[in-house]
């Protein structure tokens, strides 16, 4: 994308992590920036919901990065108002809770037939030949048929709503990495799984960073810093792209129309294609129903989040904000963020309230709530476009969509939904830093290097989506 000068504002569509951080860094470099967000709150898929003294995020969000520039940026934003804590995550399997990643003591908990079959897989799986075209092939090759059948297959079908044979192997690669987090733990095959599990003896857990009072505190502060630099944030209104001759001629929102020097699009890529009259790409998104459960007492387990793969349970994951920060709940109470996946417009999405009773019943079944009397209230929140769905054909479909959008020289995709990229907050921040640096460099601004490096944007580039480097 070529931007010779910032002869108009940069319009950022979407006030999620990538959009807000990019806008903030550009504003600090003296660029006029306008952020347009269709929801009433900023934060995108990392926003929070507040009910009296209870705070819930959209699932388990926390910062963990080895990138010094991300750390420096977070220090600048949070100013020490954060908690640092070791990870404690679990998986619920066959009526028992197991630490995740697996710990040696968990091995003796596994049913003997399962442990024995997994050991056989470890011994002979390297001599077998598998394909490489889908999620099933990838997991069979890496972990063997026993773990595939008992751990991966059912959870994948339950979560995504499609069979592993229809799912691209990228979903396995990035999904497993997102669940493990610690880059030093190699879990890409049975041998690595065994080695990493044994290495868990006496190993100190990695620390996460989380803002005191809830994740929304981060985005409130970034917004305040952006506004202090002269930027604008408009919430509660959607944006519409007006195409011109090889450029986005204007962006309309509410009663305003802006002729931008550049547009940073973090909304769904499918919506951008629709507004520009491009062929609709087959790039579906998964949506999420959040059942935020207010419990006026302690709960039996103290995990930050836990995966539930059993098909007789309505939810797939539960997180507990209290174990990210005590400030997210009143004293003596606990919040449970319960996730149920769906597609926007389907039966679950339209009638999610009907599942509330089942959610509470299942929380009792897995031992997280003692009785219905402990539940004070349940708030249902609908979150559209929460995950890209990696069908086996998604790389080709995504490439066609990106080529169509690339015809507009001043339009840049960013973030999870804009890039159709299963990432996390740290990756979105790296994406934002790379993008801000590129836009400033391409504009020919003499202070580019100094201003962007000061903002922490000289990034190594480890956050690219699968098989694609950072676009631009």
Buried (B, 14 or more C-beta within 10 A) or exposed (E): BEBEEBEBBBBBBBBBBBBBBBBBBBBBBEBBBBBBBBBEBBBBBBBBBEEEEBBBBBBBBBBBBEBEBBBEBBEBBBEEEBBEBEBBBBBBBEEEBBBBBBBEEBBEBBEEEBEEBBBEBBEEBEEEEBEEEBBBBBBBBBBBBBBBBBBBBBBBBBBBBBEBEBBBBBBBBBBBBEBBBBEEBBBBBBEBBBEBBEBBEEEEEBEBBBBBBBBBBBBBBBBEBBBEBEBBBBBEBBBEBBBEEEBBBBBBBEEBEBBBBBBBBBBBBBBBBBBBEBEEBBBBBBBBBBBBBBBBEEBEBEBBBBBBBBEEBBBBBBBBBBBBBEBBBBEEBBBBBBBBBBBBEEEBBEEBEEBBEBBBEBBBBBEBBBEEEBBBEBBBBBBBBBBBBBBBEBBEBBEBBBEBBEEBEBBBBBBBBBBBBBBBBBBBBBBBBBBBBBBBBBBEBEEBBEBBEBBBBBBEEEBBBBEEEBBB
